[in-house]
Amino acid sequence: MYEQRTNMKKKIVRVGNSLAVTLPRELVEQFKLKAGMEVEASINPRNGRLVVDAGVPYFESGRVTKNFDALADRLVRRRKKLLERLA
């Protein structure tokens, strides 16, 4: 699984009258991205970063995906002390 904080330098390329950024094969496979899928692009107002949200599903066939499990585990580890105080 790709770490969320992994930095990847990519070049902006011209495609017709538009600009595009290519994604590495590993990300495409991990998030099951397909040509023609709609994504949401926004600017994070706190840090000015461009965010591309592919709307990756967290549930498939009634079960949580590996991606959701990994994100949940990471959140619990990061917020362990807070969760213990709330318990």
N, CA, C and O atoms as a printed pandas DataFrame, in Angstrom:
     atom_number atom_name residue_name chain_id  residue_number  x_coord  y_coord  z_coord
0              1         N          MET        A               1    0.835   -1.178    0.000
1              2        CA          MET        A               1    0.000    0.000    0.000
2              3         C          MET        A               1    0.881    1.243    0.000
3              4         O          MET        A               1    1.896    1.293    0.695
4              5         N          TYR        A               2    0.497    2.225   -0.766
5              6        CA          TYR        A               2    1.218    3.493   -0.808
6              7         C          TYR        A               2    0.973    4.248    0.479
7              8         O          TYR        A               2   -0.170    4.330    0.929
8              9         N          GLU        A               3    1.994    4.795    1.079
9             10        CA          GLU        A               3    1.832    5.661    2.238
10            11         C          GLU        A               3    1.238    6.966    1.766
11            12         O          GLU        A               3    1.623    7.473    0.713
12            13         N          GLN        A               4    0.307    7.524    2.522
13            14        CA          GLN        A               4   -0.331    8.774    2.131
14            15         C          GLN        A               4    0.663    9.910    2.020
15            16         O          GLN        A               4    0.459   10.824    1.222
16            17         N          ARG        A               5    1.723    9.879    2.790
17            18        CA          ARG        A               5    2.660   10.997    2.804
18            19         C          ARG        A               5    3.797   10.847    1.812
19            20         O          ARG        A               5    4.703   11.679    1.779
20            21         N          THR        A               6    3.762    9.809    1.010
21            22        CA          THR        A               6    4.806    9.617    0.020
22            23         C          THR        A               6    4.740   10.746   -1.004
23            24         O          THR        A               6    3.696   10.987   -1.611
24            25         N          ASN        A               7    5.857   11.430   -1.188
25            26        CA          ASN        A               7    5.912   12.500   -2.178
26            27         C          ASN        A               7    6.360   11.929   -3.507
27            28         O          ASN        A               7    7.317   11.157   -3.579
28            29         N          MET        A               8    5.664   12.313   -4.546
29            30        CA          MET        A               8    6.007   11.880   -5.891
30            31         C          MET        A               8    6.097   13.114   -6.759
31            32         O          MET        A               8    5.117   13.843   -6.914
32            33         N          LYS        A               9    7.256   13.352   -7.320
33            34        CA          LYS        A               9    7.390   14.477   -8.253
34            35         C          LYS        A               9    6.865   14.030   -9.603
35            36         O          LYS        A               9    7.318   13.030  -10.160
36            37         N          LYS        A              10    5.913   14.776  -10.120
37            38        CA          LYS        A              10    5.332   14.474  -11.413
38            39         C          LYS        A              10    5.356   15.736  -12.254
39            40         O          LYS        A              10    5.298   16.845  -11.724
40            41         N          LYS        A              11    5.441   15.568  -13.546
41            42        CA          LYS        A              11    5.404   16.709  -14.463
42            43         C          LYS        A              11    3.985   16.905  -14.961
43            44         O          LYS        A              11    3.239   15.946  -15.156
44            45         N          ILE        A              12    3.630   18.149  -15.161
45            46        CA          ILE        A              12    2.355   18.470  -15.775
46            47         C          ILE        A              12    2.551   18.368  -17.277
47            48         O          ILE        A              12    3.499   18.925  -17.831
48            49         N          VAL        A              13    1.641   17.648  -17.933
49            50        CA          VAL        A              13    1.744   17.451  -19.376
50            51         C          VAL        A              13    0.522   18.057  -20.064
51            52         O          VAL        A              13   -0.556   18.151  -19.476
52            53         N          ARG        A              14    0.708   18.462  -21.305
53            54        CA          ARG        A              14   -0.400   19.018  -22.084
54            55         C          ARG        A              14   -1.118   17.874  -22.785
55            56         O          ARG        A              14   -0.496   17.012  -23.405
56            57         N          VAL        A              15   -2.446   17.887  -22.671
57            58        CA          VAL        A              15   -3.292   16.922  -23.364
58            59         C          VAL        A              15   -4.352   17.744  -24.088
59            60         O          VAL        A              15   -5.334   18.175  -23.483
60            61         N          GLY        A              16   -4.150   17.958  -25.378
61            62        CA          GLY        A              16   -5.043   18.835  -26.122
62            63         C          GLY        A              16   -4.919   20.251  -25.593
63            64         O          GLY        A              16   -3.821   20.802  -25.523
64            65         N          ASN        A              17   -6.056   20.841  -25.218
65            66        CA          ASN        A              17   -6.050   22.183  -24.648
66            67         C          ASN        A              17   -6.013   22.175  -23.123
67            68         O          ASN        A              17   -6.142   23.229  -22.501
68            69         N          SER        A              18   -5.841   21.013  -22.516
69            70        CA          SER        A              18   -5.848   20.881  -21.062
70            71         C          SER        A              18   -4.466   20.485  -20.547
71            72         O          SER        A              18   -3.561   20.174  -21.322
72            73         N          LEU        A              19   -4.329   20.503  -19.234
73            74        CA          LEU        A              19   -3.122   20.024  -18.574
74            75         C          LEU        A              19   -3.486   18.810  -17.735
75            76         O          LEU        A              19   -4.614   18.701  -17.256
76            77         N          ALA        A              20   -2.539   17.896  -17.555
77            78        CA          ALA        A              20   -2.803   16.674  -16.798
78            79         C          ALA        A              20   -1.566   16.271  -16.014
79            80         O          ALA        A              20   -0.446   16.664  -16.342
80            81         N          VAL        A              21   -1.790   15.481  -14.973
81            82        CA          VAL        A              21   -0.722   14.884  -14.189
82            83         C          VAL        A              21   -0.936   13.379  -14.249
83            84         O          VAL        A              21   -2.033   12.901  -13.960
84            85         N          THR        A              22    0.086   12.631  -14.616
85            86        CA          THR        A              22   -0.049   11.181  -14.695
86            87         C          THR        A              22    0.130   10.571  -13.311
87            88         O          THR        A              22    0.804   11.138  -12.451
88            89         N          LEU        A              23   -0.484    9.407  -13.107
89            90        CA          LEU        A              23   -0.394    8.698  -11.830
90            91         C          LEU        A              23    0.427    7.426  -12.008
91            92         O          LEU        A              23    0.331    6.765  -13.042
92            93         N          PRO        A              24    1.230    7.081  -11.009
93            94        CA          PRO        A              24    2.016    5.848  -11.116
94            95         C          PRO        A              24    1.110    4.608  -11.125
95            96         O          PRO        A              24    0.039    4.597  -10.518
96            97         N          ARG        A              25    1.557    3.600  -11.808
97            98        CA          ARG        A              25    0.807    2.343  -11.938
98            99         C          ARG        A              25    0.367    1.801  -10.581
99           100         O          ARG        A              25   -0.756    1.315  -10.445
100          101         N          GLU        A              26    1.241    1.880   -9.575
101          102        CA          GLU        A              26    0.918    1.342   -8.249
102          103         C          GLU        A              26   -0.315    2.015   -7.649
103          104         O          GLU        A              26   -1.156    1.345   -7.049
104          105         N          LEU        A              27   -0.427    3.330   -7.809
105          106        CA          LEU        A              27   -1.601    4.039   -7.298
106          107         C          LEU        A              27   -2.848    3.663   -8.078
107          108         O          LEU        A              27   -3.914    3.460   -7.498
108          109         N          VAL        A              28   -2.714    3.572   -9.390
109          110        CA          VAL        A              28   -3.842    3.204  -10.243
110          111         C          VAL        A              28   -4.374    1.836   -9.830
111          112         O          VAL        A              28   -5.585    1.652   -9.708
112          113         N          GLU        A              29   -3.484    0.887   -9.617
113          114        CA          GLU        A              29   -3.901   -0.460   -9.235
114          115         C          GLU        A              29   -4.483   -0.481   -7.829
115          116         O          GLU        A              29   -5.531   -1.088   -7.603
116          117         N          GLN        A              30   -3.821    0.169   -6.885
117          118        CA          GLN        A              30   -4.269    0.150   -5.495
118          119         C          GLN        A              30   -5.673    0.717   -5.350
119          120         O          GLN        A              30   -6.497    0.161   -4.623
120          121         N          PHE        A              31   -5.951    1.821   -6.038
121          122        CA          PHE        A              31   -7.236    2.478   -5.901
122          123         C          PHE        A              31   -8.217    2.102   -7.009
123          124         O          PHE        A              31   -9.297    2.681   -7.119
124          125         N          LYS        A              32   -7.824    1.120   -7.832
125          126        CA          LYS        A              32   -8.683    0.601   -8.902
126          127         C          LYS        A              32   -9.228    1.723   -9.786
127          128         O          LYS        A              32  -10.419    1.783  -10.090
128          129         N          LEU        A              33   -8.318    2.604  -10.185
129          130        CA          LEU        A              33   -8.701    3.733  -11.031
130          131         C          LEU        A              33   -8.804    3.274  -12.481
131          132         O          LEU        A              33   -8.055    2.406  -12.929
132          133         N          LYS        A              34   -9.732    3.864  -13.195
133          134        CA          LYS        A              34   -9.948    3.528  -14.594
134          135         C          LYS        A              34  -10.060    4.816  -15.400
135          136         O          LYS        A              34  -10.522    5.839  -14.894
136          137         N          ALA        A              35   -9.637    4.756  -16.652
137          138        CA          ALA        A              35   -9.802    5.902  -17.555
138          139         C          ALA        A              35  -11.281    6.234  -17.656
139          140         O          ALA        A              35  -12.112    5.338  -17.807
140          141         N          GLY        A              36  -11.612    7.501  -17.576
141          142        CA          GLY        A              36  -12.994    7.935  -17.665
142          143         C          GLY        A              36  -13.695    8.078  -16.324
143          144         O          GLY        A              36  -14.795    8.627  -16.259
144          145         N          MET        A              37  -13.070    7.587  -15.241
145          146        CA          MET        A              37  -13.674    7.760  -13.914
146          147         C          MET        A              37  -13.717    9.242  -13.572
147          148         O          MET        A              37  -12.821   10.005  -13.932
148          149         N          GLU        A              38  -14.767    9.630  -12.875
149          150        CA          GLU        A              38  -14.847   11.007  -12.408
150          151         C          GLU        A              38  -14.133   11.126  -11.071
151          152         O          GLU        A              38  -14.262   10.263  -10.203
152          153         N          VAL        A              39  -13.382   12.203  -10.920
153          154        CA          VAL        A              39  -12.730   12.507   -9.657
154          155         C          VAL        A              39  -13.094   13.936   -9.274
155          156         O          VAL        A              39  -13.534   14.726  -10.109
156          157         N          GLU        A              40  -12.906   14.247   -8.014
157          158        CA          GLU        A              40  -13.172   15.593   -7.539
158          159         C          GLU        A              40  -11.839   16.253   -7.243
159          160         O          GLU        A              40  -11.019   15.691   -6.516
160          161         N          ALA        A              41  -11.612   17.430   -7.791
161          162        CA          ALA        A              41  -10.377   18.168   -7.546
162          163         C          ALA        A              41  -10.721   19.420   -6.756
163          164         O          ALA        A              41  -11.662   20.139   -7.093
164          165         N          SER        A              42   -9.947   19.680   -5.694
165          166        CA          SER        A              42  -10.187   20.866   -4.872
166          167         C          SER        A              42   -8.861   21.361   -4.308
167          168         O          SER        A              42   -7.841   20.673   -4.358
168          169         N          ILE        A              43   -8.909   22.556   -3.781
169          170        CA          ILE        A              43   -7.738   23.139   -3.128
170          171         C          ILE        A              43   -7.991   23.136   -1.630
171          172         O          ILE        A              43   -9.019   23.636   -1.173
172          173         N          ASN        A              44   -7.061   22.577   -0.861
173          174        CA          ASN        A              44   -7.169   22.579    0.588
174          175         C          ASN        A              44   -6.939   24.008    1.068
175          176         O          ASN        A              44   -5.860   24.559    0.849
176          177         N          PRO        A              45   -7.936   24.623    1.722
177          178        CA          PRO        A              45   -7.791   26.029    2.116
178          179         C          PRO        A              45   -6.735   26.258    3.196
179          180         O          PRO        A              45   -6.239   27.375    3.344
180          181         N          ARG        A              46   -6.391   25.228    3.941
181          182        CA          ARG        A              46   -5.394   25.388    5.012
182          183         C          ARG        A              46   -3.976   25.481    4.484
183          184         O          ARG        A              46   -3.167   26.264    4.984
184          185         N          ASN        A              47   -3.673   24.671    3.459
185          186        CA          ASN        A              47   -2.282   24.634    3.000
186          187         C          ASN        A              47   -2.124   24.885    1.499
187          188         O          ASN        A              47   -1.003   24.873    0.990
188          189         N          GLY        A              48   -3.226   25.112    0.789
189          190        CA          GLY        A              48   -3.155   25.414   -0.632
190          191         C          GLY        A              48   -2.825   24.228   -1.522
191          192         O          GLY        A              48   -2.528   24.406   -2.703
192          193         N          ARG        A              49   -2.873   23.020   -0.973
193          194        CA          ARG        A              49   -2.549   21.839   -1.769
194          195         C          ARG        A              49   -3.715   21.419   -2.643
195          196         O          ARG        A              49   -4.880   21.542   -2.265
196          197         N          LEU        A              50   -3.375   20.924   -3.814
197          198        CA          LEU        A              50   -4.368   20.365   -4.724
198          199         C          LEU        A              50   -4.706   18.962   -4.223
199          200         O          LEU        A              50   -3.811   18.154   -3.975
200          201         N          VAL        A              51   -5.990   18.678   -4.078
201          202        CA          VAL        A              51   -6.453   17.379   -3.600
202          203         C          VAL        A              51   -7.303   16.749   -4.689
203          204         O          VAL        A              51   -8.232   17.375   -5.197
204          205         N          VAL        A              52   -6.989   15.519   -5.045
205          206        CA          VAL        A              52   -7.780   14.777   -6.019
206          207         C          VAL        A              52   -8.411   13.610   -5.273
207          208         O          VAL        A              52   -7.712   12.737   -4.759
208          209         N          ASP        A              53   -9.737   13.604   -5.220
209          210        CA          ASP        A              53  -10.478   12.570   -4.503
210          211         C          ASP        A              53  -11.131   11.659   -5.526
211          212         O          ASP        A              53  -12.004   12.078   -6.286
212          213         N          ALA        A              54  -10.697   10.412   -5.532
213          214        CA          ALA        A              54  -11.227    9.455   -6.502
214          215         C          ALA        A              54  -12.488    8.771   -5.987
215          216         O          ALA        A              54  -13.070    7.935   -6.677
216          217         N          GLY        A              55  -12.909    9.125   -4.775
217          218        CA          GLY        A              55  -14.102    8.475   -4.232
218          219         C          GLY        A              55  -13.904    6.987   -4.099
219          220         O          GLY        A              55  -14.793    6.206   -4.439
220          221         N          VAL        A              56  -12.751    6.585   -3.610
221          222        CA          VAL        A              56  -12.410    5.179   -3.477
222          223         C          VAL        A              56  -13.365    4.525   -2.482
223          224         O          VAL        A              56  -13.531    5.031   -1.372
224          225         N          PRO        A              57  -13.993    3.415   -2.854
225          226        CA          PRO        A              57  -14.961    2.780   -1.961
226          227         C          PRO        A              57  -14.303    2.185   -0.720
227          228         O          PRO        A              57  -13.215    1.612   -0.779
228          229         N          TYR        A              58  -14.992    2.340    0.394
229          230        CA          TYR        A              58  -14.526    1.742    1.641
230          231         C          TYR        A              58  -15.270    0.449    1.949
231          232         O          TYR        A              58  -14.879   -0.301    2.843
232          233         N          PHE        A              59  -16.334    0.194    1.212
233          234        CA          PHE        A              59  -17.088   -1.040    1.378
234          235         C          PHE        A              59  -17.292   -1.683    0.019
235          236         O          PHE        A              59  -17.631   -1.007   -0.952
236          237         N          GLU        A              60  -17.087   -2.972   -0.047
237          238        CA          GLU        A              60  -17.339   -3.743   -1.263
238          239         C          GLU        A              60  -17.987   -5.051   -0.852
239          240         O          GLU        A              60  -17.467   -5.756    0.012
240          241         N          SER        A              61  -19.100   -5.379   -1.451
241          242        CA          SER        A              61  -19.827   -6.618   -1.152
242          243         C          SER        A              61  -20.134   -6.748    0.339
243          244         O          SER        A              61  -20.044   -7.840    0.901
244          245         N          GLY        A              62  -20.491   -5.647    0.968
245          246        CA          GLY        A              62  -20.871   -5.672    2.378
246          247         C          GLY        A              62  -19.715   -5.757    3.362
247          248         O          GLY        A              62  -19.946   -5.880    4.565
248          249         N          ARG        A              63  -18.496   -5.696    2.889
249          250        CA          ARG        A              63  -17.323   -5.781    3.769
250          251         C          ARG        A              63  -16.444   -4.557    3.567
251          252         O          ARG        A              63  -16.417   -3.960    2.490
252          253         N          VAL        A              64  -15.720   -4.192    4.635
253          254        CA          VAL        A              64  -14.801   -3.062    4.502
254          255         C          VAL        A              64  -13.618   -3.481    3.645
255          256         O          VAL        A              64  -13.185   -4.633    3.686
256          257         N          THR        A              65  -13.099   -2.539    2.870
257          258        CA          THR        A              65  -11.967   -2.822    1.995
258          259         C          THR        A              65  -10.666   -2.778    2.788
259          260         O          THR        A              65  -10.629   -2.269    3.908
260          261         N          LYS        A              66   -9.620   -3.306    2.208
261          262        CA          LYS        A              66   -8.294   -3.259    2.839
262          263         C          LYS        A              66   -7.861   -1.820    3.056
263          264         O          LYS        A              66   -7.221   -1.504    4.060
264          265         N          ASN        A              67   -8.209   -0.945    2.115
265          266        CA          ASN        A              67   -7.850    0.463    2.229
266          267         C          ASN        A              67   -8.501    1.082    3.465
267          268         O          ASN        A              67   -7.847    1.820    4.201
268          269         N          PHE        A              68   -9.788    0.789    3.702
269          270        CA          PHE        A              68  -10.473    1.319    4.875
270          271         C          PHE        A              68   -9.832    0.783    6.146
271          272         O          PHE        A              68   -9.592    1.541    7.086
272          273         N          ASP        A              69   -9.551   -0.525    6.183
273          274        CA          ASP        A              69   -8.900   -1.122    7.354
274          275         C          ASP        A              69   -7.578   -0.427    7.665
275          276         O          ASP        A              69   -7.291   -0.111    8.820
276          277         N          ALA        A              70   -6.784   -0.193    6.637
277          278        CA          ALA        A              70   -5.483    0.441    6.834
278          279         C          ALA        A              70   -5.649    1.873    7.350
279          280         O          ALA        A              70   -4.930    2.294    8.256
280          281         N          LEU        A              71   -6.593    2.620    6.776
281          282        CA          LEU        A              71   -6.827    3.992    7.236
282          283         C          LEU        A              71   -7.328    4.010    8.674
283          284         O          LEU        A              71   -6.889    4.839    9.471
284          285         N          ALA        A              72   -8.240    3.109    9.016
285          286        CA          ALA        A              72   -8.770    3.041   10.380
286          287         C          ALA        A              72   -7.669    2.678   11.370
287          288         O          ALA        A              72   -7.569    3.291   12.433
288          289         N          ASP        A              73   -6.849    1.698   11.038
289          290        CA          ASP        A              73   -5.738    1.303   11.920
290          291         C          ASP        A              73   -4.774    2.463   12.135
291          292         O          ASP        A              73   -4.321    2.703   13.254
292          293         N          ARG        A              74   -4.463    3.175   11.065
293          294        CA          ARG        A              74   -3.551    4.316   11.160
294          295         C          ARG        A              74   -4.138    5.400   12.070
295          296         O          ARG        A              74   -3.425    5.989   12.882
296          297         N          LEU        A              75   -5.435    5.658   11.928
297          298        CA          LEU        A              75   -6.095    6.667   12.752
298          299         C          LEU        A              75   -6.095    6.259   14.222
299          300         O          LEU        A              75   -5.807    7.084   15.089
300          301         N          VAL        A              76   -6.410    5.015   14.511
301          302        CA          VAL        A              76   -6.434    4.540   15.894
302          303         C          VAL        A              76   -5.044    4.636   16.512
303          304         O          VAL        A              76   -4.909    5.064   17.659
304          305         N          ARG        A              77   -4.017    4.249   15.777
305          306        CA          ARG        A              77   -2.646    4.351   16.306
306          307         C          ARG        A              77   -2.271    5.801   16.581
307          308         O          ARG        A              77   -1.666    6.112   17.607
308          309         N          ARG        A              78   -2.639    6.689   15.650
309          310        CA          ARG        A              78   -2.284    8.097   15.784
310          311         C          ARG        A              78   -3.035    8.763   16.937
311          312         O          ARG        A              78   -2.496    9.658   17.588
312          313         N          ARG        A              79   -4.255    8.341   17.190
313          314        CA          ARG        A              79   -5.095    8.967   18.219
314          315         C          ARG        A              79   -5.276    8.094   19.455
315          316         O          ARG        A              79   -6.234    8.278   20.206
316          317         N          LYS        A              80   -4.368    7.148   19.674
317          318        CA          LYS        A              80   -4.498    6.184   20.764
318          319         C          LYS        A              80   -4.693    6.849   22.116
319          320         O          LYS        A              80   -5.598    6.463   22.855
320          321         N          LYS        A              81   -3.878    7.829   22.464
321          322        CA          LYS        A              81   -3.985    8.475   23.775
322          323         C          LYS        A              81   -5.324    9.178   23.938
323          324         O          LYS        A              81   -5.940    9.098   25.000
324          325         N          LEU        A              82   -5.775    9.858   22.908
325          326        CA          LEU        A              82   -7.061   10.545   22.954
326          327         C          LEU        A              82   -8.199    9.531   23.144
327          328         O          LEU        A              82   -9.091    9.744   23.964
328          329         N          LEU        A              83   -8.164    8.447   22.396
329          330        CA          LEU        A              83   -9.212    7.429   22.505
330          331         C          LEU        A              83   -9.214    6.784   23.888
331          332         O          LEU        A              83  -10.279    6.469   24.420
332          333         N          GLU        A              84   -8.038    6.583   24.473
333          334        CA          GLU        A              84   -7.972    6.010   25.827
334          335         C          GLU        A              84   -8.576    6.971   26.845
335          336         O          GLU        A              84   -9.255    6.538   27.777
336          337         N          ARG        A              85   -8.335    8.275   26.676
337          338        CA          ARG        A              85   -8.922    9.251   27.605
338          339         C          ARG        A              85  -10.440    9.303   27.465
339          340         O          ARG        A              85  -11.144    9.497   28.456
340          341         N          LEU        A              86  -10.950    9.132   26.253
341          342        CA          LEU        A              86  -12.385    9.173   26.030
342          343         C          LEU        A              86  -13.114    7.911   26.527
343          344         O          LEU        A              86  -14.311    7.950   26.810
344          345         N          ALA        A              87  -12.383    6.804   26.628
345          346        CA          ALA        A              87  -13.013    5.527   27.006
346          347         C          ALA        A              87  -13.470    5.485   28.441
347          348         O          ALA        A              87  -14.014    4.475   28.887
